[in-house]
Amino acid sequence: MTLKGEISHSLLDLKQLKHLDLSCNDFGGIQVPKFIGSFQNLRYLNLSYSNFGGNIPPQLGNLSELHVLSLGSFHGPFYDTTSMANMKWLSTLGMLHHLDMSGMDLSKATDWLQVINTLPSLFQLHLSGCELSNLHMYVLSVNLTSLSVLDLSCNDFNTPVSQ
């Protein structure tokens, strides 16, 4: 059974919530609710394959305890691809270990590598099929020493990935 419709604000009554998994549902293209950024204790957030639409709310950057953020491929075949032009809010997630944004349109996110470079604890990064075309190498130095999984498949890089 899949969940559908709106997500109730009454979830905010769960003050100690640490794990929220809304993956594999059909929310009909609604935007990810901004109030999800209010869960101060949240460590795991999975919204993948849930047919959310619109922009990712920057309020998710308030989830400073977050270790896992999975937004990958959460649009369905009948909804527009979700895009993100400004990723700066991700840089506030210093405890993030796992980030999956596969299938999102990041073609306008010229700061993606700069932002990823600010995540010192990142072990897994999944950016498959994100319409990335270059690495924007104006980043002075890349410090991703904790990274053990890097998925950049199905992109169209016009610059070398390693230099």
RAHUFEN-V148575 format. One record per residue. RES is the residue in one small letter. OMEGA is omega in degrees with one decimal (999 if undefined). D_FIRST is the distance of its C-alpha to the first C-alpha in Angstrom with 1 decimal. Layout:
# RAHUFEN-V148575
res=[RES/RES]
omega=[OMEGA/OMEGA]
d_first=[D_FIRST/D_FIRST]
This chain:
# RAHUFEN-V148575
res=[m/t/l/k/g/e/i/s/h/s/l/l/d/l/k/q/l/k/h/l/d/l/s/c/n/d/f/g/g/i/q/v/p/k/f/i/g/s/f/q/n/l/r/y/l/n/l/s/y/s/n/f/g/g/n/i/p/p/q/l/g/n/l/s/e/l/h/v/l/s/l/g/s/f/h/g/p/f/y/d/t/t/s/m/a/n/m/k/w/l/s/t/l/g/m/l/h/h/l/d/m/s/g/m/d/l/s/k/a/t/d/w/l/q/v/i/n/t/l/p/s/l/f/q/l/h/l/s/g/c/e/l/s/n/l/h/m/y/v/l/s/v/n/l/t/s/l/s/v/l/d/l/s/c/n/d/f/n/t/p/v/s/q]
omega=[178.1/174.7/178.6/173.9/-177.8/175.0/-172.7/174.0/-179.1/174.0/-179.9/176.8/179.3/-172.3/-176.5/-176.7/179.9/-173.2/178.1/-179.4/177.5/-176.4/174.8/175.7/180.0/-179.6/168.9/176.4/177.1/177.6/173.7/-177.8/179.3/-175.7/177.0/176.6/-179.3/-178.6/-173.0/-177.2/-174.7/177.7/-176.5/176.9/179.8/178.8/-174.5/178.2/-176.3/179.7/168.4/179.0/177.6/-179.3/173.8/-178.0/179.5/177.1/176.2/175.8/176.6/-175.6/-171.7/178.8/-173.3/176.1/-177.9/174.7/-179.3/178.3/-170.0/172.5/-178.2/172.5/179.8/-176.6/-177.7/-178.5/177.3/174.8/177.1/-179.3/178.1/179.6/-178.5/-177.2/-174.3/-178.8/178.7/-176.2/177.4/-177.2/-174.1/-179.7/-175.5/178.0/-173.1/177.5/177.7/176.8/-178.2/176.4/176.9/177.1/178.1/-176.2/179.4/-178.5/-178.1/-178.0/-171.0/-178.2/176.0/-178.3/179.0/-179.5/180.0/-177.2/-171.4/-175.2/-174.3/177.5/-177.7/178.0/-178.9/179.0/-179.2/175.2/-177.0/-179.9/175.4/-178.9/175.8/-174.7/179.9/-171.5/173.2/173.2/-173.7/177.1/179.6/-178.8/178.6/-173.9/179.0/-173.8/177.0/177.3/177.1/179.9/177.1/-176.7/175.2/171.4/-176.5/-178.0/175.8/173.3/179.5/179.2/176.8/-179.4/999]
d_first=[0.0/3.8/6.8/9.6/13.3/15.8/15.9/18.1/21.5/21.2/19.7/23.4/24.2/22.9/26.3/26.1/22.7/23.2/19.9/17.2/14.4/12.2/12.0/9.6/8.3/10.1/12.8/14.9/17.9/18.8/21.1/20.2/21.4/24.9/24.5/22.5/26.0/27.1/25.5/28.8/27.6/24.6/25.1/21.9/19.9/17.2/16.1/16.0/14.0/12.6/14.7/17.2/20.6/24.2/26.1/25.1/26.7/29.7/28.9/26.7/30.2/30.7/28.4/31.5/30.0/27.2/27.3/24.3/23.2/20.7/20.5/20.5/19.3/17.1/18.1/16.7/19.1/19.6/20.5/23.7/24.0/24.2/27.7/29.7/33.5/34.3/32.9/35.4/33.0/31.7/35.2/34.6/32.0/34.7/32.7/30.1/29.7/26.9/26.3/24.1/24.6/24.2/23.9/25.2/28.5/31.1/34.0/35.6/35.1/38.6/38.3/35.4/37.8/39.7/36.6/35.2/38.8/38.5/35.7/37.8/35.1/32.9/32.2/29.5/29.5/27.2/28.4/27.6/27.9/28.9/31.9/34.3/37.8/40.2/40.5/42.6/45.0/46.7/45.1/48.2/46.6/43.2/42.3/39.2/40.7/37.6/35.4/34.5/31.8/32.4/30.3/32.1/31.2/30.8/33.0/36.4/38.9/42.4/44.0/44.1/41.3/43.9/47.5]
